[in-house]
Amino acid sequence: MLIVTGFILFSTLLAKNRGYLVSPLRGLIIGIAQAVAILPGISRSGSTISAAMVIGVDPPKAAEFSFLLSIPAIAGAFLLDALSAKEGLLPAGNAGGYLIGTAVSFLFGLLAIHYLLKIIRRGSFYLFGVYCLVVGIIALVCLP
């Protein structure tokens, strides 16, 4: 599926920035792209940003919408984990480590979003497709 993700990302080479905003119909199309990303190896953000760009959404707006679209998915996963936790959300005595890990992840997430937006504005988003294709081919060749 990494190879499929690579082709999805390459599809942005064909995208024309029409400066569209996300309308209800475009939101539905982008949401379907997110649903496809339930398959292992399909990038959720790559699929949603690519779909938005292919249908003419302004690339920075496509990325912004993709990140907003992730909030319900992340919140839902957290809620399912919280409801199924038998001993509480944080194991006793490890709260400090979890909080530090969360803070560091948050900071690096912001940094990653900052650089991703720079890459998208430069028109180089498709280059992530090269990475996916190379890793996917290596996995096919090297793994049984």
PyMOL commands that set and color helices and strands:
alter all, ss='L'
color gray80, all
select helices_A, chain A and resi 2-14+24-36+44-54+59-84+95-122+127-142
alter helices_A, ss='H'
color red, helices_A
deselect
rebuild
show_as cartoon
